[in-house]
Amino acid sequence: MGKGLLLIVIGGIMAGSSLMFQTQKTALETTKVQTEYQETVLAREIARSAYSVAFRKAQAAGNNLDLAISNVNGTLQSGEANFEGVMAGSYQGGAYAVQAYTLDGQNVVIRSTGYFGNGEFTINENYNVKLLTVTSHSRITIDFLESMAGYCSAVFMQRFLPYKGEKKPPMSGNYGNAEKKGYALGKARVSDDEKYWVMPPEMLLNSGHNRTGAELRVTPDDLSLAPETRINFFIGVDKNCSEEGIWEDEYKASRYDYIHNALEEDTQNMLDLQEGKYAMIEQNKTDDQQWRIAFEDLEGFSDAQLNDVKANSYGGNWNDGDQTYGGSGWTEEDALGYHKLKDFGNKPDFSDQVIQVTLTPCGGPCAPPA
C-alpha cells in the first residue's frame, strides 16, 4: 500500500509538472503571437505615416510626374529623377523605406514599407497625376499629329464643366467650319457625384485612318474653358471604315464598334478620372497646359501589356512569365519632344490616332471674338 501510494503521488507530481510545462509553453507561444501581432501593427502604422509624407511630397509636384518621383526618391547627380532611389529612415523605434515608381507612364505607385522588431508591413497605393484639367480661363486648340492605323476611327472631345447648381450651360460653337454650328448637340447631364455638367461629345475628326501628314487644327473661337473644367477625348473605332468621311453633328455610339477613352472613371467621382487603358497621355515638358494624346485602336491586350508599353516602351516579344516586352524606356523623341511612336501589329503601339491639345490662358474670362 505504501509503495502504491508513493507511485500515485509521484505520478500526480509528474502529471502536474507536465501540465504546468504545457501551460507555460502555451503562454509563451501566446505571448510570442501577441508580440508578433503588435510588431506588425506598429510596422503598419510606420508604413502609413511614411506613405503620408511621401504622398505630400509627390502631390507638391502637381502634374510633373518626374518631379513627383524626384521628391520621393531623390535625384541623380545630373539632376534627373532617381527611379531607383529610396526614401528611408527611422521612426518611433522602427524604420521605413519608401519608393515611388511609374505604373503606366502617367501614374505613380508609392510603395511604403514599415519595420518594427520582426514585424513588417507594406502599402502600395497610386498617386494619380491630374490630367487634362483647365487651370485658368483658356481657349483650346487641337492639332492632329499623325495616324498609323489599319482600322478607321473618329476623334471626339467631351467636356465636364464644374456644376454649382446652375441651369444647363449653353451649347453653341464653331469649329472653323461655317456649316458645322452646334458642335455640342445632344443632352447635357449632371454627373453622379453632382460635381460636373457632362457635356455631349463633340466631333473633332470624322472616321479615317493613316492620315499622317494631314493638316488639321481645331480652334473654336467662341469656346472658352473655365478653371476646373475637365476635358476628355476618345476615339470611336470603325473597323471596316463604313463611316469614313462622314461628319456627324450629334454623336451616336451605335456607329462605332467600340470606344477608347483618354480618361476613364475609376469610381463615380469625376475628380478621379484617370488615364484610359488604350490611351497614352504625355504632358509637354515645358507647358503644363499642353498634352499629346496617343490612342491604340486594337483590343485584346491585357492591362499588363498596355501598362508595360506605356512605362517601358515597345521592347521585343511578350514574356508572359515576367509580364513584360522587355523595353528599356522611352529613349527616342519626336520633333515635338514627345516619345517617338512606331507602328506594330502585334503589340500596343499607341500610334493609331494622335492629337495634341493646347490650352491658351485668356488672363481672365475669355472675351468673345472680335
ZAMITOR-461079 format. One record per residue: x, y, z of N, C-alpha, C in turn. Coordinates in steps of 0.02 Angstrom, whole numbers, padded with zeros to 5 digits, always signed. Each point is the difference from the previous one (the first is absolute). Layout:
BEGIN
XYZXYZXYZ;...
This chain:
BEGIN
+00042-00060+00000-00042+00060+00000+00044+00062+00000;+00054-00001+00039+00044+00058+00003+00032+00015-00067;+00025-00054-00034+00031+00009-00066-00051+00024-00050;-00060-00029+00004-00052+00020-00048-00018+00073+00009;-00005+00021+00063-00016+00070+00013+00056+00046-00026;+00063-00023+00011+00057+00039-00023-00001+00009-00075;-00016-00055-00037-00004+00004-00073-00055+00048-00022;-00055-00003+00036-00056+00046-00018+00021+00072+00011;+00035+00012+00056+00023+00068+00015+00050+00024-00052;+00049-00043-00018+00050+00017-00051-00033+00013-00066;-00049-00044-00018-00035+00009-00064-00038+00066-00001;-00030+00018+00057-00036+00063+00004+00046+00059-00009;+00059-00006+00033+00050+00055-00007+00022+00007-00072;+00013-00058-00033+00023+00003-00070-00055+00028-00045;-00062-00020+00012-00055+00026-00041-00008+00074+00010;+00007+00022+00064-00006+00071+00014+00056+00040-00033;+00061-00029+00003+00057+00034-00031-00010+00006-00075;-00025-00056-00031-00013+00001-00073-00052+00052-00018;-00053+00003+00042-00053+00048-00013+00026+00071+00007;+00042+00010+00052+00029+00067+00010+00044+00019-00059;+00040-00048-00026+00044+00012-00057-00040+00020-00062;-00055-00038-00011-00043+00015-00057-00031+00069+00007;-00021+00015+00061-00030+00066+00012+00050+00056-00013;+00062-00010+00025+00052+00050-00011+00017+00005-00074;+00003-00058-00034+00016+00000-00072-00054+00037-00039;-00063-00015+00017-00055+00033-00034+00002+00075+00013;+00015+00019+00062+00004+00071+00018+00055+00035-00039;+00058-00035-00006+00055+00029-00038-00018+00008-00074;-00033-00052-00028-00020+00004-00070-00051+00055-00011;-00047+00006+00048-00050+00053-00004+00033+00069+00003;+00048+00006+00045+00037+00063+00006+00038+00016-00064;+00029-00052-00030+00038+00009-00062-00047+00023-00055;-00058-00032-00005-00049+00019-00052-00023+00072+00011;-00014+00017+00063-00022+00067+00016+00054+00051-00017;+00062-00018+00016+00056+00045-00015+00007+00012-00075;-00003-00056-00037+00005+00005-00073-00056+00043-00029;-00060-00010+00027-00057+00039-00023+00010+00074+00015;+00022+00015+00061+00010+00070+00020+00055+00031-00042;+00053-00038-00015+00054+00027-00041-00024+00013-00071;-00043-00043-00026-00028+00010-00067-00045+00062-00001;-00040+00009+00053-00043+00059+00005+00042+00063+00000;+00053+00000+00040+00044+00058+00003+00035+00012-00067;+00021-00055-00033+00031+00006-00067-00049+00030-00049;-00064-00019+00005-00051+00027-00045-00009+00075+00011;+00000+00021+00063-00008+00071+00015+00060+00040-00026;+00059-00028+00006+00060+00033-00027-00005+00006-00075;-00022-00054-00033-00007+00000-00073-00050+00054-00022;-00056+00005+00036-00051+00049-00018+00026+00072+00011;+00035+00011+00054+00028+00066+00014+00050+00020-00055;+00044-00047-00018+00049+00014-00052-00034+00011-00067;-00053-00039-00014-00037+00009-00063-00031+00070-00003;-00028+00023+00055-00031+00067+00002+00051+00054-00016;+00060-00007+00027+00053+00049-00014+00018-00003-00074;+00009-00061-00027+00018-00008-00071-00055+00027-00045;-00063-00013+00017-00056+00023-00041+00000+00077-00004;+00012+00033+00057+00001+00073-00001+00058+00026-00042;+00056-00035+00002+00057+00020-00042-00017-00008-00075;-00034-00056-00017-00019-00010-00070-00053+00051-00021;-00047+00014+00045-00054+00046-00015+00027+00071-00013;+00055+00018+00033+00029+00066-00009+00026+00011-00071;+00009-00055-00037+00026+00005-00069-00055+00015-00050;-00063+00002+00023-00055+00014-00046-00005-00055-00053;+00001+00021-00063-00007-00048-00056+00067-00024-00028;+00055+00020+00032+00067-00019-00025+00019-00067+00030;-00006-00053-00041+00011-00068+00025+00072-00010+00021;+00049+00023-00039+00070-00009+00017+00017+00036+00065;-00029+00059+00010+00013+00037+00061-00031-00036+00060;-00059-00031-00011-00032-00038+00054+00045-00056+00024;+00032-00034-00048+00046-00055+00018+00063+00028+00033;+00025+00056-00026+00060+00032+00030-00013+00020+00072;-00060+00026+00013-00015+00023+00068+00000-00057+00051;-00014-00060-00024-00001-00058+00045+00067-00037-00001;+00025-00016-00059+00060-00042-00007+00065+00038+00001;-00003+00066-00012+00061+00038-00008+00020+00005-00073;+00056+00033-00012+00024+00011-00068+00070-00029-00011;+00017-00010-00062+00067-00020-00019+00045+00062-00002;+00065-00009-00009+00046+00056-00004-00017+00046-00058;-00031-00029-00052-00019+00039-00058-00061+00045+00014;-00033-00012+00058-00059+00038+00016-00065-00034-00021;+00006-00057-00036-00059-00036-00022-00028-00044+00056;-00062-00020-00007-00032-00042+00050+00038-00066+00008;+00009-00021+00062+00033-00063+00015-00054-00054+00007;-00013-00036-00053-00054-00049+00001+00017-00061+00043;+00063-00007+00020+00021-00055+00044+00010+00023+00071;-00009+00065+00014+00012+00026+00066-00051-00022+00051;+00016+00008+00064-00044-00020+00054+00002+00054+00054;-00059+00018+00026-00004+00044+00058-00004-00044+00062;+00052+00001+00042+00003-00046+00057+00018+00038+00063;-00019-00028+00058+00017+00032+00063-00028-00038+00059;+00008+00027+00060-00024-00030+00062-00060+00039+00024;-00046-00036+00035-00060+00033+00025-00029-00040+00057;-00007+00031+00058-00032-00029+00059+00025-00071+00016;+00066-00007+00001+00030-00064+00018+00003-00050-00057;-00026+00018-00058+00002-00045-00058+00034+00035-00058;-00014-00024-00060+00031+00028-00060-00049-00003-00058;+00015+00037-00053-00042+00000-00059+00043+00006-00063;-00028-00023-00056+00031+00008-00065-00056+00013-00050;+00006+00055-00037-00052+00020-00047+00030+00011-00069;-00035-00023-00051+00023+00011-00069-00059+00017-00044;+00009+00047-00046-00050+00017-00049+00024-00025-00068;-00045-00029-00039+00019-00023-00066-00059+00005-00047;+00014+00003-00065-00054+00009-00049-00039-00064-00009;-00065+00008-00008-00044-00056-00012-00015-00008-00074;-00019+00055-00033-00020-00005-00070+00019+00061-00040;+00050+00037+00024+00022+00058-00037-00032+00065+00023;-00055-00003+00037-00032+00060+00025-00016-00004+00075;-00005-00058+00027-00016-00008+00070+00060-00027+00038;+00004+00018+00064+00055-00021+00042-00026-00046+00055;+00035-00055+00012-00015-00043+00057+00049+00018+00056;-00026+00010+00059+00043+00012+00059-00002-00063+00042;+00058-00032+00008+00006-00061+00040+00035+00018+00065;-00035-00008+00055+00027+00018+00066+00001-00062+00045;+00059-00016+00027+00007-00058+00044+00023+00024+00069;-00036-00023+00052+00019+00016+00068+00028-00061+00035;+00048+00010+00044+00032-00054+00037-00001+00016+00075;-00018-00049+00040+00006+00007+00073+00013-00069+00029;+00059-00007+00033+00019-00066+00025+00001-00050-00057;-00038-00055+00007-00005-00048-00055-00061+00013-00044;-00036+00054+00015-00060+00016-00039+00017+00040-00063;-00037-00013-00054+00010+00034-00064-00068+00009-00034;-00011+00059-00028-00064+00012-00034+00012+00047-00059;-00030-00017-00058+00011+00039-00062-00066+00026-00026;+00001+00064-00022-00058+00032-00031+00020+00017-00072;-00043-00017-00048+00008+00021-00070-00062+00039-00020;+00008+00064-00013-00057+00040-00020+00021+00048-00057;-00049+00016-00043+00014+00042-00057-00004+00074+00018;+00045+00039-00030-00008+00072-00002-00014+00017-00072;-00061+00025-00014-00021+00013-00068+00013+00072-00020;+00040+00008-00052+00012+00067-00027-00065+00026-00030;-00020+00060+00018-00063+00028-00024+00009+00024-00072;-00037-00031-00045+00009+00011-00072-00056+00040-00030;+00017+00039-00052-00050+00035-00042-00049+00041+00043;+00028+00038+00045-00040+00044+00043+00018+00073-00014;-00050+00041-00010+00010+00071-00015+00017+00037+00065;+00055+00036+00001+00021+00034+00062-00019+00074+00000;-00011+00030-00059-00022+00070-00003-00044+00008-00062;-00037+00055-00003-00043+00013-00058+00042-00006-00064;-00021-00043-00045+00042-00016-00057-00041-00014-00063;+00033+00007-00057-00026-00025-00063+00038-00064-00018;-00030-00040-00042+00029-00066-00015+00017-00005-00074;+00055-00032-00014+00020-00017-00068+00017-00074-00002;-00025-00035-00050+00015-00071-00009+00035-00009-00067;+00060-00026+00001+00038-00015-00060+00001-00075-00012;-00019-00021-00060+00007-00071-00018+00073-00010-00022;+00034-00048+00030+00071-00010-00013+00014-00056-00050;-00027-00059+00013+00016-00056-00045-00048-00058+00012;+00003-00047-00048-00041-00061+00006+00035-00056-00036;+00008-00056+00036+00028-00061-00030-00048-00056+00019;-00051-00012-00041-00054-00044+00021-00027-00040-00059;-00021-00061+00016-00036-00041-00048-00075+00013+00002;-00026+00010+00061-00070+00016+00009-00010+00076-00010;-00063+00018-00014-00019+00071+00000-00025+00018+00070;+00007+00064+00018-00025+00025+00064-00020+00073-00009;-00053+00020+00036-00018+00070+00006+00025+00024+00068;+00017+00065+00004+00027+00028+00061-00050+00050+00028;-00015-00006+00066-00049+00042+00033+00031+00033+00062;-00030+00057+00018+00017+00034+00064-00063+00001+00043;+00008-00005+00065-00055+00006+00047+00022+00042+00060;-00042+00048+00018+00017+00045+00055-00041-00015+00062;+00032+00008+00058-00034-00006+00064+00007+00068+00035;-00055+00038+00000+00001+00068+00027-00018+00000+00074;+00035+00039+00041-00017+00002+00072-00074+00016+00010;-00033-00039+00042-00072+00009+00013-00008+00031+00069;-00036+00056+00002-00012+00034+00063-00075+00014+00009;-00041-00046-00027-00072+00006+00008-00032+00046-00050;+00037+00024-00050-00027+00047-00048-00039-00035-00055;-00033+00039-00042-00037-00027-00056+00048-00030-00051;-00028-00038-00047+00040-00033-00051+00043+00050-00039;+00064-00013-00010+00044+00047-00035-00017+00004-00074;+00019+00055-00034-00014+00005-00072+00041-00050-00039;-00027-00020-00058+00034-00050-00042+00000+00025-00072;+00040+00051-00014+00007+00024-00068+00074+00011-00014;+00018+00002-00063+00071+00010-00016+00014-00009-00073;+00062+00008-00019+00020-00005-00070+00071-00026-00003;+00010-00055-00036+00067-00028-00006+00036+00027-00062;-00017+00060-00021+00032+00028-00059-00031-00027-00064;-00057-00035+00007-00034-00027-00058-00072+00027+00003;-00015+00048-00043-00061+00040+00007-00063-00041+00006;-00004-00057-00035-00062-00038+00002-00002-00048+00059;+00050-00001+00041+00001-00047+00056-00013+00036+00066;-00053+00039+00003-00020+00032+00063-00030-00052+00047;-00002+00018+00064-00031-00045+00048+00039-00063+00011;+00066+00008+00011+00044-00058+00006-00016-00043+00060;-00037+00027+00049-00016-00039+00060-00074-00016+00002;-00027-00023-00056-00070-00019-00001-00011-00061+00045;-00058-00005+00028-00015-00055+00045-00015+00025+00069;-00007-00046+00047-00021+00017+00068+00060+00002+00047;+00004+00055+00038+00048+00003+00055-00033-00028+00062;+00040-00030+00044-00027-00028+00062+00048+00015+00057;-00026-00003+00060+00042+00009+00059+00031-00067+00019;+00064+00001+00016+00035-00062+00018-00028-00031+00063;+00013-00064+00010-00027-00036+00058+00022+00031+00066;+00060+00028+00002+00024+00030+00062-00020+00074+00006;-00039+00024-00050-00026+00069-00001+00056+00052+00004;+00057-00017-00033+00057+00046-00003+00005+00034-00068;-00026-00032-00052+00010+00025-00068-00063-00005-00043;-00004+00045-00048-00044-00010-00057+00038-00046-00049;-00029-00055-00019+00029-00045-00050-00028+00021-00068;+00041+00031-00040-00023+00026-00065-00001-00055-00052;-00042+00006-00051+00000-00050-00053+00065+00001-00040;+00021-00057-00026+00062-00002-00040-00003+00045-00061;+00058+00026-00019+00006+00046-00056+00050-00028-00050;-00021-00010-00062+00045-00030-00050+00055+00049-00019;+00062-00025+00001+00057+00039-00023+00023-00022-00069;-00004-00065-00011+00026-00028-00062-00042-00060-00019;-00027+00000-00061-00042-00057-00019+00042-00063-00013;-00034-00055-00009+00033-00065-00004+00050-00002-00057;+00060-00025+00015+00053-00006-00050+00060-00035+00030;+00050-00014-00041+00060-00033+00024+00060+00018-00044;+00059-00015+00026+00063+00014-00036+00001+00071-00026;-00014+00048+00045-00004+00070-00020+00063+00038+00017;+00056-00033+00006+00063+00033+00017+00014+00056-00049;+00014+00059+00026+00014+00057-00043-00062+00042-00013;-00059-00025+00020-00060+00039-00012+00002+00063+00043;-00016+00057-00029+00001+00063+00037-00069+00013+00029;-00004-00003+00065-00063+00014+00034+00014+00038+00064;-00031+00057+00005+00005+00039+00062-00070+00024+00017;-00024-00021+00058-00067+00019+00022+00006+00056+00051;-00027+00058-00017+00004+00058+00044-00069+00033+00005;-00044-00026+00042-00067+00029+00007+00004+00068+00034;-00011+00053-00039+00009+00068+00026-00046+00017+00058;-00061-00026-00001-00048+00020+00051-00006-00052+00056;+00048-00043+00006+00001-00048+00055+00054+00020+00050;-00019+00019+00060+00048+00015+00052-00011-00048+00057;+00054-00018+00033-00001-00050+00053+00014+00033+00067;-00042-00013+00048+00008+00028+00067+00047-00043+00042;+00032+00029+00051+00042-00040+00045-00039-00058+00029;+00034-00056+00010-00026-00063+00028-00038-00042-00051;-00008+00025-00061-00030-00041-00052+00045-00060-00015;-00029-00058-00006+00038-00059-00022-00017-00012-00074;+00050-00019-00039-00010-00013-00071+00018-00072-00014;-00045-00035-00033+00015-00069-00020-00002-00005-00076;+00037-00048-00026+00001-00014-00072-00008-00076-00008;-00031-00020-00055-00006-00072-00012-00004-00013-00074;+00014-00062-00019-00008-00020-00070-00057-00050-00005;-00039+00007-00052-00049-00050-00018+00029-00042-00055;+00014-00063+00015+00035-00044-00048-00050-00029-00049;+00015+00011-00064-00042-00020-00056+00040-00051-00040;-00004-00063+00020+00046-00052-00024-00002-00009-00076;-00060+00003-00030-00004-00011-00073-00004+00065-00039;+00011+00057+00034+00001+00066-00031-00067+00018-00034;-00054-00027+00025-00066+00014-00030-00022+00071+00012;+00029+00034+00051-00018+00069+00015+00052+00050-00024;+00048-00023-00039+00056+00042-00021-00025+00062-00037;+00025+00058+00022-00016+00062-00034-00068+00030+00018;-00039-00033+00043-00068+00025+00016+00003+00043+00063;-00021+00063-00007-00003+00045+00058-00066-00010+00036;+00002-00001+00066-00062-00007+00038-00005+00057+00050;-00054+00038-00006-00011+00056+00046-00017-00025+00070;-00030-00058+00004-00019-00027+00065+00029-00071+00006;+00037-00010+00054+00034-00064+00010-00049-00057+00010;+00013-00055-00036-00040-00061+00008+00048-00058+00009;+00002-00029+00060+00047-00054+00016-00011-00061-00045;-00061-00010-00023-00016-00060-00040+00037-00002-00067;+00029+00056-00020+00037+00001-00064+00069-00032+00006;+00021-00014+00061+00069-00023+00010+00002-00068+00034;+00053-00037-00015+00007-00067+00029+00014+00004+00075;+00040+00047+00022+00014+00010+00070+00034+00068+00009;+00005+00021+00063+00027+00065+00018+00063-00008+00042;+00050+00041-00014+00060+00002+00043+00008+00071+00026;-00002+00008+00066+00003+00065+00033+00071+00020+00020;+00013+00065-00005+00063+00026+00029-00004-00002+00076;-00058+00018+00028-00010-00002+00072-00060-00044+00015;+00005-00037+00054-00055-00044+00021-00012+00009+00074;-00062-00015+00021-00018+00004+00070+00020-00064+00036;+00036+00009+00056+00016-00058+00041-00055-00010+00052;-00034+00054+00017-00057-00002+00046-00054+00044-00029;-00054+00013+00036-00051+00046-00022+00020+00073+00012;+00059+00011+00027+00024+00067+00014+00038+00025-00061;-00025+00052-00034+00031+00025-00061+00069+00030+00014;+00014+00017+00062+00066+00026+00016+00053-00055-00007;-00022-00063+00000+00046-00056-00002+00013-00025-00072;-00017+00040-00050+00013-00021-00069+00075-00015-00007;+00014-00059-00029+00069-00022-00009+00012-00019-00073;+00063-00004-00017+00018-00018-00069-00032-00067-00019;-00033-00001-00058-00031-00061-00024+00052-00051-00022;-00022-00063-00002+00046-00055-00016+00029+00007-00070;-00041+00023-00047+00021+00001-00070+00023+00068-00024;+00019+00044+00046+00026+00066-00017+00064+00012+00040;+00045+00038-00031+00062+00020+00035+00003+00076-00003;-00006+00032+00058-00002+00073+00005+00068+00023+00024;+00030+00046-00037+00067+00024+00018-00002+00076+00004;+00018+00026+00057+00001+00072+00009+00062+00029-00032;-00008+00059-00031+00057+00035-00030+00050+00017+00055;+00064-00007-00015+00052+00010+00050+00005+00072+00025;-00022+00047-00041+00008+00071+00018-00067+00036+00010;-00055-00033-00014-00065+00032+00005-00049-00049+00033;-00020+00014+00063-00043-00047+00036-00073+00005-00022;-00014+00042-00050-00067+00003-00028+00001-00022-00074;+00045-00044-00015+00003-00030-00067+00016-00074+00006;-00039-00041-00035+00008-00073+00004-00005-00031-00069;+00038-00054-00008-00011-00043-00058-00039-00061+00023;-00051-00018-00039-00040-00059+00015+00007-00049-00057;+00026-00059+00014+00012-00051-00050-00045-00060+00014;-00040-00019-00049-00049-00053+00008+00022-00065-00033;-00016-00056+00033+00005-00067-00029-00070-00021-00020;-00009-00023-00064-00068-00016-00023-00016-00075+00002;+00050-00043+00012-00014-00071+00005-00024-00018+00070;-00034-00056+00007-00019-00026+00065+00032-00068+00010;-00009-00028+00060+00025-00067+00014+00066-00002+00038;+00030+00058+00013+00061+00001+00039-00017+00000+00075;+00043-00031+00039-00010-00001+00073+00020+00068+00029;-00023+00013+00062+00021+00060+00035+00076+00002+00007;+00029-00058+00015+00073-00003+00009+00036+00019-00064;-00024-00022-00057+00032+00017-00064-00005+00074-00015;-00059+00028+00010-00011+00071-00013+00043+00043+00047;-00001-00015+00064+00039+00039+00048+00075-00007-00009;+00022-00060-00022+00071-00011-00010+00026+00044-00056;-00036+00005-00055+00022+00042-00056+00000+00074+00022;-00052+00021+00035-00003+00070+00022+00060+00018+00044;+00019-00045+00043+00054+00015+00047+00069-00013-00029;+00007-00051-00043+00067-00023-00018+00015+00000-00075;-00046+00024-00042+00008+00001-00072-00013-00070-00029;+00015-00009-00063-00025-00058-00038+00035-00067+00015;+00066+00001+00007+00035-00063+00014-00005-00049-00058;+00000-00066+00018-00003-00053-00050-00063-00041+00007;+00008-00066+00006-00057-00044+00008-00024-00001+00072;-00063-00014+00010-00030-00002+00067+00025-00059+00040;+00024+00012+00060+00022-00052+00046-00055-00009+00051;-00037-00055-00006-00058-00010+00043+00020-00011+00072;+00058-00030+00012+00022-00013+00068+00018+00065+00037;+00038+00043-00034+00021+00064+00030-00050+00055-00012;-00051-00013-00042-00052+00049-00016+00030+00065-00028;+00042-00008-00052+00031+00059-00030+00022-00015-00071;+00003+00053-00040+00030-00005-00067+00076+00011+00003;+00025+00019+00059+00072+00009+00009+00025+00067-00023;-00044+00049-00006+00023+00067-00020+00044+00032+00053;+00047+00041-00022+00048+00032+00047-00015+00074+00009;-00059+00021-00018-00019+00070+00010-00007+00038-00066;-00033+00057+00003-00011+00042-00059+00062+00043-00010;+00044-00021-00044+00063+00036-00011-00001+00044-00062;-00050-00009-00044-00004+00039-00061-00057+00051+00005;+00013+00060-00025-00051+00053+00000-00016+00021-00072;-00062+00024-00009-00017+00027-00065+00017+00074-00003;-00018+00034-00054+00019+00069-00010-00031+00047+00052;-00054-00021+00033-00033+00041+00050+00023-00016+00071;+00045-00049+00006+00026-00018+00066-00040-00054+00036;-00048-00030-00034-00039-00055+00030+00034-00067-00016;-00023-00053+00034+00025-00067-00016-00012-00014-00074;+00051-00027-00033-00007-00015-00071-00042-00063-00009;-00055+00006-00036-00046-00055-00010+00018-00040-00063;-00013-00065+00003+00012-00043-00058-00062-00043-00012;+00001-00037-00054-00059-00039-00020+00015-00074+00007;-00041-00035+00039+00006-00073+00008-00070-00030-00008;-00002-00061-00025-00064-00033-00008-00016-00049+00055;+00051-00019+00040-00009-00054+00049+00010+00023+00072;+00004+00066+00011+00008+00026+00068-00030+00070+00002;-00016+00025+00059-00027+00068+00004+00053+00050-00024;-00018+00043-00048+00048+00048-00025-00021+00073+00012;-00064+00011+00015-00025+00067+00017+00016+00051-00055;+00000-00022-00062+00015+00046-00056-00058+00004-00050;-00059-00025+00020-00054-00006-00048-00037+00065-00014;-00011+00040+00051-00028+00068-00008+00035+00043+00053;+00034+00053-00021+00042+00038+00046-00016+00074-00007;-00019+00032+00056-00016+00071-00001+00040+00037+00054;+00005+00065-00008+00030+00043+00051-00052+00052+00022;-00008+00007+00066-00048+00046+00029+00038+00057+00033;-00018+00062-00017+00033+00059+00028-00052+00046+00030;+00010+00020+00063-00043+00049+00033+00039+00066+00005;-00029+00054-00026+00032+00065+00000-00038+00046+00048;+00032+00021+00055-00035+00042+00050-00023+00066-00030;-00058+00025+00023-00028+00063-00023+00017+00058+00047;+00029-00015+00059+00013+00052+00048-00061+00019+00040;-00053-00038-00005-00064+00014+00032-00054-00034-00042;-00063+00012+00015-00053-00029-00043+00012+00019-00073;-00002-00049-00044+00016+00011-00070-00053+00044-00032;+00021+00055-00030-00047+00044-00034-00022-00031-00065;-00061+00014-00024-00021-00026-00065+00045+00028-00055;+00007-00038-00054+00044+00024-00054-00026+00065-00031;+00047+00041-00023-00018+00065-00029-00037-00010-00066;
